[in-house]
Amino acid sequence: MPSHTAAAPAADQRTEVSRLFDVWNEALKSRDPARVTALYAPDAILLPTVSNAVRHNHAEIQDYFAHFLEKAPVGRIIESNILVMGDVAVHSGLYCFALSDCGKRLTVPARFSFVYRKIDGEWKIVEHHSSHMPEAEEA
């Protein structure tokens, strides 16, 4: 008789997807562009926060992170929204980055969307969009 395992409850799936940000953020902290890039599918699309160029593959994504990681980024999620649809998940919301720039520490608030797909049993980023908040914060 074939064995069947029950699908993880929706809350467990959302928790699993939520932890993927922590894995990505730890990869950023490593300052190793190859480690960050390995989290993306080979044909992933990256629309990055601090570059106007769309990145279409590992070579382009790694090039972006080689420069971005020089700023010692550390991300923190402000608002998190997660949808899981089988082997595809979307994690979107608001985050901010602490960045080093010319010896100063800056905070950059941004919007984000990570789209993940399970490939060979492992979640990979297939699309990642990050953009500065469009409205200036009031002092």
Phi and psi in radians as a Rosetta constraint file:
Dihedral C 1 N 2 CA 2 C 2 CIRCULARHARMONIC -1.168 0.35
Dihedral N 2 CA 2 C 2 N 3 CIRCULARHARMONIC 2.531 0.35
Dihedral C 2 N 3 CA 3 C 3 CIRCULARHARMONIC -1.578 0.35
Dihedral N 3 CA 3 C 3 N 4 CIRCULARHARMONIC 2.423 0.35
Dihedral C 3 N 4 CA 4 C 4 CIRCULARHARMONIC -2.123 0.35
Dihedral N 4 CA 4 C 4 N 5 CIRCULARHARMONIC 2.370 0.35
Dihedral C 4 N 5 CA 5 C 5 CIRCULARHARMONIC -1.910 0.35
Dihedral N 5 CA 5 C 5 N 6 CIRCULARHARMONIC 2.449 0.35
Dihedral C 5 N 6 CA 6 C 6 CIRCULARHARMONIC -1.201 0.35
Dihedral N 6 CA 6 C 6 N 7 CIRCULARHARMONIC 2.512 0.35
Dihedral C 6 N 7 CA 7 C 7 CIRCULARHARMONIC -1.125 0.35
Dihedral N 7 CA 7 C 7 N 8 CIRCULARHARMONIC 2.517 0.35
Dihedral C 7 N 8 CA 8 C 8 CIRCULARHARMONIC -1.072 0.35
Dihedral N 8 CA 8 C 8 N 9 CIRCULARHARMONIC 2.436 0.35
Dihedral C 8 N 9 CA 9 C 9 CIRCULARHARMONIC -1.000 0.35
Dihedral N 9 CA 9 C 9 N 10 CIRCULARHARMONIC 2.686 0.35
Dihedral C 9 N 10 CA 10 C 10 CIRCULARHARMONIC -0.935 0.35
Dihedral N 10 CA 10 C 10 N 11 CIRCULARHARMONIC -0.705 0.35
Dihedral C 10 N 11 CA 11 C 11 CIRCULARHARMONIC -1.113 0.35
Dihedral N 11 CA 11 C 11 N 12 CIRCULARHARMONIC -0.698 0.35
Dihedral C 11 N 12 CA 12 C 12 CIRCULARHARMONIC -1.127 0.35
Dihedral N 12 CA 12 C 12 N 13 CIRCULARHARMONIC -0.684 0.35
Dihedral C 12 N 13 CA 13 C 13 CIRCULARHARMONIC -1.139 0.35
Dihedral N 13 CA 13 C 13 N 14 CIRCULARHARMONIC -0.743 0.35
Dihedral C 13 N 14 CA 14 C 14 CIRCULARHARMONIC -1.115 0.35
Dihedral N 14 CA 14 C 14 N 15 CIRCULARHARMONIC -0.686 0.35
Dihedral C 14 N 15 CA 15 C 15 CIRCULARHARMONIC -1.100 0.35
Dihedral N 15 CA 15 C 15 N 16 CIRCULARHARMONIC -0.751 0.35
Dihedral C 15 N 16 CA 16 C 16 CIRCULARHARMONIC -1.042 0.35
Dihedral N 16 CA 16 C 16 N 17 CIRCULARHARMONIC -0.798 0.35
Dihedral C 16 N 17 CA 17 C 17 CIRCULARHARMONIC -1.185 0.35
Dihedral N 17 CA 17 C 17 N 18 CIRCULARHARMONIC -0.676 0.35
Dihedral C 17 N 18 CA 18 C 18 CIRCULARHARMONIC -1.024 0.35
Dihedral N 18 CA 18 C 18 N 19 CIRCULARHARMONIC -0.679 0.35
Dihedral C 18 N 19 CA 19 C 19 CIRCULARHARMONIC -1.182 0.35
Dihedral N 19 CA 19 C 19 N 20 CIRCULARHARMONIC -0.360 0.35
Dihedral C 19 N 20 CA 20 C 20 CIRCULARHARMONIC -1.098 0.35
Dihedral N 20 CA 20 C 20 N 21 CIRCULARHARMONIC -0.544 0.35
Dihedral C 20 N 21 CA 21 C 21 CIRCULARHARMONIC -1.112 0.35
Dihedral N 21 CA 21 C 21 N 22 CIRCULARHARMONIC -0.721 0.35
Dihedral C 21 N 22 CA 22 C 22 CIRCULARHARMONIC -1.078 0.35
Dihedral N 22 CA 22 C 22 N 23 CIRCULARHARMONIC -0.697 0.35
Dihedral C 22 N 23 CA 23 C 23 CIRCULARHARMONIC -1.102 0.35
Dihedral N 23 CA 23 C 23 N 24 CIRCULARHARMONIC -0.779 0.35
Dihedral C 23 N 24 CA 24 C 24 CIRCULARHARMONIC -1.101 0.35
Dihedral N 24 CA 24 C 24 N 25 CIRCULARHARMONIC -0.783 0.35
Dihedral C 24 N 25 CA 25 C 25 CIRCULARHARMONIC -1.117 0.35
Dihedral N 25 CA 25 C 25 N 26 CIRCULARHARMONIC -0.697 0.35
Dihedral C 25 N 26 CA 26 C 26 CIRCULARHARMONIC -1.126 0.35
Dihedral N 26 CA 26 C 26 N 27 CIRCULARHARMONIC -0.654 0.35
Dihedral C 26 N 27 CA 27 C 27 CIRCULARHARMONIC -1.106 0.35
Dihedral N 27 CA 27 C 27 N 28 CIRCULARHARMONIC -0.696 0.35
Dihedral C 27 N 28 CA 28 C 28 CIRCULARHARMONIC -1.041 0.35
Dihedral N 28 CA 28 C 28 N 29 CIRCULARHARMONIC -0.793 0.35
Dihedral C 28 N 29 CA 29 C 29 CIRCULARHARMONIC -1.090 0.35
Dihedral N 29 CA 29 C 29 N 30 CIRCULARHARMONIC -0.446 0.35
Dihedral C 29 N 30 CA 30 C 30 CIRCULARHARMONIC -1.203 0.35
Dihedral N 30 CA 30 C 30 N 31 CIRCULARHARMONIC -0.373 0.35
Dihedral C 30 N 31 CA 31 C 31 CIRCULARHARMONIC 1.100 0.35
Dihedral N 31 CA 31 C 31 N 32 CIRCULARHARMONIC 0.420 0.35
Dihedral C 31 N 32 CA 32 C 32 CIRCULARHARMONIC -1.878 0.35
Dihedral N 32 CA 32 C 32 N 33 CIRCULARHARMONIC 1.821 0.35
Dihedral C 32 N 33 CA 33 C 33 CIRCULARHARMONIC -1.032 0.35
Dihedral N 33 CA 33 C 33 N 34 CIRCULARHARMONIC -0.561 0.35
Dihedral C 33 N 34 CA 34 C 34 CIRCULARHARMONIC -1.176 0.35
Dihedral N 34 CA 34 C 34 N 35 CIRCULARHARMONIC -0.655 0.35
Dihedral C 34 N 35 CA 35 C 35 CIRCULARHARMONIC -1.138 0.35
Dihedral N 35 CA 35 C 35 N 36 CIRCULARHARMONIC -0.724 0.35
Dihedral C 35 N 36 CA 36 C 36 CIRCULARHARMONIC -1.164 0.35
Dihedral N 36 CA 36 C 36 N 37 CIRCULARHARMONIC -0.829 0.35
Dihedral C 36 N 37 CA 37 C 37 CIRCULARHARMONIC -1.056 0.35
Dihedral N 37 CA 37 C 37 N 38 CIRCULARHARMONIC -0.575 0.35
Dihedral C 37 N 38 CA 38 C 38 CIRCULARHARMONIC -1.092 0.35
Dihedral N 38 CA 38 C 38 N 39 CIRCULARHARMONIC -0.309 0.35
Dihedral C 38 N 39 CA 39 C 39 CIRCULARHARMONIC -1.396 0.35
Dihedral N 39 CA 39 C 39 N 40 CIRCULARHARMONIC -0.178 0.35
Dihedral C 39 N 40 CA 40 C 40 CIRCULARHARMONIC -1.751 0.35
Dihedral N 40 CA 40 C 40 N 41 CIRCULARHARMONIC 2.538 0.35
Dihedral C 40 N 41 CA 41 C 41 CIRCULARHARMONIC -1.128 0.35
Dihedral N 41 CA 41 C 41 N 42 CIRCULARHARMONIC 2.671 0.35
Dihedral C 41 N 42 CA 42 C 42 CIRCULARHARMONIC -0.977 0.35
Dihedral N 42 CA 42 C 42 N 43 CIRCULARHARMONIC -0.548 0.35
Dihedral C 42 N 43 CA 43 C 43 CIRCULARHARMONIC -1.870 0.35
Dihedral N 43 CA 43 C 43 N 44 CIRCULARHARMONIC 0.443 0.35
Dihedral C 43 N 44 CA 44 C 44 CIRCULARHARMONIC -1.153 0.35
Dihedral N 44 CA 44 C 44 N 45 CIRCULARHARMONIC 2.740 0.35
Dihedral C 44 N 45 CA 45 C 45 CIRCULARHARMONIC -1.993 0.35
Dihedral N 45 CA 45 C 45 N 46 CIRCULARHARMONIC 2.300 0.35
Dihedral C 45 N 46 CA 46 C 46 CIRCULARHARMONIC -2.119 0.35
Dihedral N 46 CA 46 C 46 N 47 CIRCULARHARMONIC 2.141 0.35
Dihedral C 46 N 47 CA 47 C 47 CIRCULARHARMONIC -1.894 0.35
Dihedral N 47 CA 47 C 47 N 48 CIRCULARHARMONIC 1.623 0.35
Dihedral C 47 N 48 CA 48 C 48 CIRCULARHARMONIC -1.389 0.35
Dihedral N 48 CA 48 C 48 N 49 CIRCULARHARMONIC 2.843 0.35
Dihedral C 48 N 49 CA 49 C 49 CIRCULARHARMONIC -1.218 0.35
Dihedral N 49 CA 49 C 49 N 50 CIRCULARHARMONIC -0.773 0.35
Dihedral C 49 N 50 CA 50 C 50 CIRCULARHARMONIC -2.031 0.35
Dihedral N 50 CA 50 C 50 N 51 CIRCULARHARMONIC 0.653 0.35
Dihedral C 50 N 51 CA 51 C 51 CIRCULARHARMONIC -2.668 0.35
Dihedral N 51 CA 51 C 51 N 52 CIRCULARHARMONIC 2.506 0.35
Dihedral C 51 N 52 CA 52 C 52 CIRCULARHARMONIC -1.471 0.35
Dihedral N 52 CA 52 C 52 N 53 CIRCULARHARMONIC -0.229 0.35
Dihedral C 52 N 53 CA 53 C 53 CIRCULARHARMONIC -1.483 0.35
Dihedral N 53 CA 53 C 53 N 54 CIRCULARHARMONIC 2.275 0.35
Dihedral C 53 N 54 CA 54 C 54 CIRCULARHARMONIC -1.321 0.35
Dihedral N 54 CA 54 C 54 N 55 CIRCULARHARMONIC 2.382 0.35
Dihedral C 54 N 55 CA 55 C 55 CIRCULARHARMONIC -1.837 0.35
Dihedral N 55 CA 55 C 55 N 56 CIRCULARHARMONIC 2.269 0.35
Dihedral C 55 N 56 CA 56 C 56 CIRCULARHARMONIC -1.964 0.35
Dihedral N 56 CA 56 C 56 N 57 CIRCULARHARMONIC -0.069 0.35
Dihedral C 56 N 57 CA 57 C 57 CIRCULARHARMONIC -2.836 0.35
Dihedral N 57 CA 57 C 57 N 58 CIRCULARHARMONIC 3.076 0.35
Dihedral C 57 N 58 CA 58 C 58 CIRCULARHARMONIC -1.020 0.35
Dihedral N 58 CA 58 C 58 N 59 CIRCULARHARMONIC -0.738 0.35
Dihedral C 58 N 59 CA 59 C 59 CIRCULARHARMONIC -1.051 0.35
Dihedral N 59 CA 59 C 59 N 60 CIRCULARHARMONIC -0.784 0.35
Dihedral C 59 N 60 CA 60 C 60 CIRCULARHARMONIC -1.233 0.35
Dihedral N 60 CA 60 C 60 N 61 CIRCULARHARMONIC -0.673 0.35
Dihedral C 60 N 61 CA 61 C 61 CIRCULARHARMONIC -1.149 0.35
Dihedral N 61 CA 61 C 61 N 62 CIRCULARHARMONIC -0.770 0.35
Dihedral C 61 N 62 CA 62 C 62 CIRCULARHARMONIC -1.112 0.35
Dihedral N 62 CA 62 C 62 N 63 CIRCULARHARMONIC -0.665 0.35
Dihedral C 62 N 63 CA 63 C 63 CIRCULARHARMONIC -1.044 0.35
Dihedral N 63 CA 63 C 63 N 64 CIRCULARHARMONIC -0.776 0.35
Dihedral C 63 N 64 CA 64 C 64 CIRCULARHARMONIC -1.033 0.35
Dihedral N 64 CA 64 C 64 N 65 CIRCULARHARMONIC -0.868 0.35
Dihedral C 64 N 65 CA 65 C 65 CIRCULARHARMONIC -1.202 0.35
Dihedral N 65 CA 65 C 65 N 66 CIRCULARHARMONIC -0.489 0.35
Dihedral C 65 N 66 CA 66 C 66 CIRCULARHARMONIC -1.000 0.35
Dihedral N 66 CA 66 C 66 N 67 CIRCULARHARMONIC -0.648 0.35
Dihedral C 66 N 67 CA 67 C 67 CIRCULARHARMONIC -1.503 0.35
Dihedral N 67 CA 67 C 67 N 68 CIRCULARHARMONIC -0.731 0.35
Dihedral C 67 N 68 CA 68 C 68 CIRCULARHARMONIC -1.104 0.35
Dihedral N 68 CA 68 C 68 N 69 CIRCULARHARMONIC -0.686 0.35
Dihedral C 68 N 69 CA 69 C 69 CIRCULARHARMONIC -1.192 0.35
Dihedral N 69 CA 69 C 69 N 70 CIRCULARHARMONIC -0.317 0.35
Dihedral C 69 N 70 CA 70 C 70 CIRCULARHARMONIC -1.079 0.35
Dihedral N 70 CA 70 C 70 N 71 CIRCULARHARMONIC -0.382 0.35
Dihedral C 70 N 71 CA 71 C 71 CIRCULARHARMONIC -1.534 0.35
Dihedral N 71 CA 71 C 71 N 72 CIRCULARHARMONIC 0.097 0.35
Dihedral C 71 N 72 CA 72 C 72 CIRCULARHARMONIC 0.872 0.35
Dihedral N 72 CA 72 C 72 N 73 CIRCULARHARMONIC 0.974 0.35
Dihedral C 72 N 73 CA 73 C 73 CIRCULARHARMONIC -1.240 0.35
Dihedral N 73 CA 73 C 73 N 74 CIRCULARHARMONIC 2.489 0.35
Dihedral C 73 N 74 CA 74 C 74 CIRCULARHARMONIC -2.339 0.35
Dihedral N 74 CA 74 C 74 N 75 CIRCULARHARMONIC 2.104 0.35
Dihedral C 74 N 75 CA 75 C 75 CIRCULARHARMONIC -1.681 0.35
Dihedral N 75 CA 75 C 75 N 76 CIRCULARHARMONIC 2.690 0.35
Dihedral C 75 N 76 CA 76 C 76 CIRCULARHARMONIC -2.521 0.35
Dihedral N 76 CA 76 C 76 N 77 CIRCULARHARMONIC 2.222 0.35
Dihedral C 76 N 77 CA 77 C 77 CIRCULARHARMONIC -1.378 0.35
Dihedral N 77 CA 77 C 77 N 78 CIRCULARHARMONIC 2.330 0.35
Dihedral C 77 N 78 CA 78 C 78 CIRCULARHARMONIC -1.728 0.35
Dihedral N 78 CA 78 C 78 N 79 CIRCULARHARMONIC -0.767 0.35
Dihedral C 78 N 79 CA 79 C 79 CIRCULARHARMONIC -2.411 0.35
Dihedral N 79 CA 79 C 79 N 80 CIRCULARHARMONIC 2.354 0.35
Dihedral C 79 N 80 CA 80 C 80 CIRCULARHARMONIC -2.224 0.35
Dihedral N 80 CA 80 C 80 N 81 CIRCULARHARMONIC 2.283 0.35
Dihedral C 80 N 81 CA 81 C 81 CIRCULARHARMONIC -2.302 0.35
Dihedral N 81 CA 81 C 81 N 82 CIRCULARHARMONIC 2.202 0.35
Dihedral C 81 N 82 CA 82 C 82 CIRCULARHARMONIC -2.260 0.35
Dihedral N 82 CA 82 C 82 N 83 CIRCULARHARMONIC 2.285 0.35
Dihedral C 82 N 83 CA 83 C 83 CIRCULARHARMONIC -2.140 0.35
Dihedral N 83 CA 83 C 83 N 84 CIRCULARHARMONIC 2.305 0.35
Dihedral C 83 N 84 CA 84 C 84 CIRCULARHARMONIC -2.079 0.35
Dihedral N 84 CA 84 C 84 N 85 CIRCULARHARMONIC 2.208 0.35
Dihedral C 84 N 85 CA 85 C 85 CIRCULARHARMONIC -2.285 0.35
Dihedral N 85 CA 85 C 85 N 86 CIRCULARHARMONIC 1.390 0.35
Dihedral C 85 N 86 CA 86 C 86 CIRCULARHARMONIC 1.219 0.35
Dihedral N 86 CA 86 C 86 N 87 CIRCULARHARMONIC -2.087 0.35
Dihedral C 86 N 87 CA 87 C 87 CIRCULARHARMONIC -1.642 0.35
Dihedral N 87 CA 87 C 87 N 88 CIRCULARHARMONIC 0.286 0.35
Dihedral C 87 N 88 CA 88 C 88 CIRCULARHARMONIC -2.196 0.35
Dihedral N 88 CA 88 C 88 N 89 CIRCULARHARMONIC 2.418 0.35
Dihedral C 88 N 89 CA 89 C 89 CIRCULARHARMONIC -2.415 0.35
Dihedral N 89 CA 89 C 89 N 90 CIRCULARHARMONIC 2.556 0.35
Dihedral C 89 N 90 CA 90 C 90 CIRCULARHARMONIC -2.136 0.35
Dihedral N 90 CA 90 C 90 N 91 CIRCULARHARMONIC 2.230 0.35
Dihedral C 90 N 91 CA 91 C 91 CIRCULARHARMONIC -2.128 0.35
Dihedral N 91 CA 91 C 91 N 92 CIRCULARHARMONIC 2.023 0.35
Dihedral C 91 N 92 CA 92 C 92 CIRCULARHARMONIC -2.380 0.35
Dihedral N 92 CA 92 C 92 N 93 CIRCULARHARMONIC 2.837 0.35
Dihedral C 92 N 93 CA 93 C 93 CIRCULARHARMONIC 2.713 0.35
Dihedral N 93 CA 93 C 93 N 94 CIRCULARHARMONIC -2.508 0.35
Dihedral C 93 N 94 CA 94 C 94 CIRCULARHARMONIC -2.138 0.35
Dihedral N 94 CA 94 C 94 N 95 CIRCULARHARMONIC 2.422 0.35
Dihedral C 94 N 95 CA 95 C 95 CIRCULARHARMONIC -2.457 0.35
Dihedral N 95 CA 95 C 95 N 96 CIRCULARHARMONIC 2.939 0.35
Dihedral C 95 N 96 CA 96 C 96 CIRCULARHARMONIC -2.343 0.35
Dihedral N 96 CA 96 C 96 N 97 CIRCULARHARMONIC 2.647 0.35
Dihedral C 96 N 97 CA 97 C 97 CIRCULARHARMONIC -2.051 0.35
Dihedral N 97 CA 97 C 97 N 98 CIRCULARHARMONIC 2.372 0.35
Dihedral C 97 N 98 CA 98 C 98 CIRCULARHARMONIC -1.601 0.35
Dihedral N 98 CA 98 C 98 N 99 CIRCULARHARMONIC 2.191 0.35
Dihedral C 98 N 99 CA 99 C 99 CIRCULARHARMONIC -2.233 0.35
Dihedral N 99 CA 99 C 99 N 100 CIRCULARHARMONIC 2.588 0.35
Dihedral C 99 N 100 CA 100 C 100 CIRCULARHARMONIC -1.677 0.35
Dihedral N 100 CA 100 C 100 N 101 CIRCULARHARMONIC 2.304 0.35
Dihedral C 100 N 101 CA 101 C 101 CIRCULARHARMONIC -2.511 0.35
Dihedral N 101 CA 101 C 101 N 102 CIRCULARHARMONIC 2.015 0.35
Dihedral C 101 N 102 CA 102 C 102 CIRCULARHARMONIC 0.937 0.35
Dihedral N 102 CA 102 C 102 N 103 CIRCULARHARMONIC 0.727 0.35
Dihedral C 102 N 103 CA 103 C 103 CIRCULARHARMONIC 1.421 0.35
Dihedral N 103 CA 103 C 103 N 104 CIRCULARHARMONIC -0.047 0.35
Dihedral C 103 N 104 CA 104 C 104 CIRCULARHARMONIC -1.865 0.35
Dihedral N 104 CA 104 C 104 N 105 CIRCULARHARMONIC 2.632 0.35
Dihedral C 104 N 105 CA 105 C 105 CIRCULARHARMONIC -1.729 0.35
Dihedral N 105 CA 105 C 105 N 106 CIRCULARHARMONIC 2.149 0.35
Dihedral C 105 N 106 CA 106 C 106 CIRCULARHARMONIC -1.976 0.35
Dihedral N 106 CA 106 C 106 N 107 CIRCULARHARMONIC 2.679 0.35
Dihedral C 106 N 107 CA 107 C 107 CIRCULARHARMONIC -2.003 0.35
Dihedral N 107 CA 107 C 107 N 108 CIRCULARHARMONIC 2.217 0.35
Dihedral C 107 N 108 CA 108 C 108 CIRCULARHARMONIC -2.071 0.35
Dihedral N 108 CA 108 C 108 N 109 CIRCULARHARMONIC 1.884 0.35
Dihedral C 108 N 109 CA 109 C 109 CIRCULARHARMONIC -1.365 0.35
Dihedral N 109 CA 109 C 109 N 110 CIRCULARHARMONIC 2.471 0.35
Dihedral C 109 N 110 CA 110 C 110 CIRCULARHARMONIC -2.640 0.35
Dihedral N 110 CA 110 C 110 N 111 CIRCULARHARMONIC 2.844 0.35
Dihedral C 110 N 111 CA 111 C 111 CIRCULARHARMONIC -1.716 0.35
Dihedral N 111 CA 111 C 111 N 112 CIRCULARHARMONIC 2.674 0.35
Dihedral C 111 N 112 CA 112 C 112 CIRCULARHARMONIC -2.525 0.35
Dihedral N 112 CA 112 C 112 N 113 CIRCULARHARMONIC 2.686 0.35
Dihedral C 112 N 113 CA 113 C 113 CIRCULARHARMONIC -2.482 0.35
Dihedral N 113 CA 113 C 113 N 114 CIRCULARHARMONIC 2.139 0.35
Dihedral C 113 N 114 CA 114 C 114 CIRCULARHARMONIC -1.908 0.35
Dihedral N 114 CA 114 C 114 N 115 CIRCULARHARMONIC 2.249 0.35
Dihedral C 114 N 115 CA 115 C 115 CIRCULARHARMONIC -1.948 0.35
Dihedral N 115 CA 115 C 115 N 116 CIRCULARHARMONIC 2.162 0.35
Dihedral C 115 N 116 CA 116 C 116 CIRCULARHARMONIC -1.946 0.35
Dihedral N 116 CA 116 C 116 N 117 CIRCULARHARMONIC 2.632 0.35
Dihedral C 116 N 117 CA 117 C 117 CIRCULARHARMONIC -2.356 0.35
Dihedral N 117 CA 117 C 117 N 118 CIRCULARHARMONIC 2.407 0.35
Dihedral C 117 N 118 CA 118 C 118 CIRCULARHARMONIC -1.354 0.35
Dihedral N 118 CA 118 C 118 N 119 CIRCULARHARMONIC 2.064 0.35
Dihedral C 118 N 119 CA 119 C 119 CIRCULARHARMONIC -2.123 0.35
Dihedral N 119 CA 119 C 119 N 120 CIRCULARHARMONIC 2.084 0.35
Dihedral C 119 N 120 CA 120 C 120 CIRCULARHARMONIC 0.899 0.35
Dihedral N 120 CA 120 C 120 N 121 CIRCULARHARMONIC 0.729 0.35
Dihedral C 120 N 121 CA 121 C 121 CIRCULARHARMONIC 1.389 0.35
Dihedral N 121 CA 121 C 121 N 122 CIRCULARHARMONIC 0.068 0.35
Dihedral C 121 N 122 CA 122 C 122 CIRCULARHARMONIC -2.167 0.35
Dihedral N 122 CA 122 C 122 N 123 CIRCULARHARMONIC 2.333 0.35
Dihedral C 122 N 123 CA 123 C 123 CIRCULARHARMONIC -1.213 0.35
Dihedral N 123 CA 123 C 123 N 124 CIRCULARHARMONIC 2.236 0.35
Dihedral C 123 N 124 CA 124 C 124 CIRCULARHARMONIC -2.192 0.35
Dihedral N 124 CA 124 C 124 N 125 CIRCULARHARMONIC 2.550 0.35
Dihedral C 124 N 125 CA 125 C 125 CIRCULARHARMONIC -1.336 0.35
Dihedral N 125 CA 125 C 125 N 126 CIRCULARHARMONIC 2.148 0.35
Dihedral C 125 N 126 CA 126 C 126 CIRCULARHARMONIC -1.816 0.35
Dihedral N 126 CA 126 C 126 N 127 CIRCULARHARMONIC -0.403 0.35
Dihedral C 126 N 127 CA 127 C 127 CIRCULARHARMONIC -2.666 0.35
Dihedral N 127 CA 127 C 127 N 128 CIRCULARHARMONIC 2.420 0.35
Dihedral C 127 N 128 CA 128 C 128 CIRCULARHARMONIC -2.453 0.35
Dihedral N 128 CA 128 C 128 N 129 CIRCULARHARMONIC 2.113 0.35
Dihedral C 128 N 129 CA 129 C 129 CIRCULARHARMONIC -2.113 0.35
Dihedral N 129 CA 129 C 129 N 130 CIRCULARHARMONIC 2.263 0.35
Dihedral C 129 N 130 CA 130 C 130 CIRCULARHARMONIC -2.437 0.35
Dihedral N 130 CA 130 C 130 N 131 CIRCULARHARMONIC 2.296 0.35
Dihedral C 130 N 131 CA 131 C 131 CIRCULARHARMONIC -2.541 0.35
Dihedral N 131 CA 131 C 131 N 132 CIRCULARHARMONIC 2.569 0.35
Dihedral C 131 N 132 CA 132 C 132 CIRCULARHARMONIC -0.966 0.35
Dihedral N 132 CA 132 C 132 N 133 CIRCULARHARMONIC 2.636 0.35
Dihedral C 132 N 133 CA 133 C 133 CIRCULARHARMONIC -1.142 0.35
Dihedral N 133 CA 133 C 133 N 134 CIRCULARHARMONIC 2.336 0.35
Dihedral C 133 N 134 CA 134 C 134 CIRCULARHARMONIC -1.319 0.35
Dihedral N 134 CA 134 C 134 N 135 CIRCULARHARMONIC -0.379 0.35
Dihedral C 134 N 135 CA 135 C 135 CIRCULARHARMONIC -1.876 0.35
Dihedral N 135 CA 135 C 135 N 136 CIRCULARHARMONIC 2.295 0.35
Dihedral C 135 N 136 CA 136 C 136 CIRCULARHARMONIC -1.153 0.35
Dihedral N 136 CA 136 C 136 N 137 CIRCULARHARMONIC 2.454 0.35
Dihedral C 136 N 137 CA 137 C 137 CIRCULARHARMONIC -1.279 0.35
Dihedral N 137 CA 137 C 137 N 138 CIRCULARHARMONIC 2.533 0.35
Dihedral C 137 N 138 CA 138 C 138 CIRCULARHARMONIC -1.420 0.35
Dihedral N 138 CA 138 C 138 N 139 CIRCULARHARMONIC 2.476 0.35
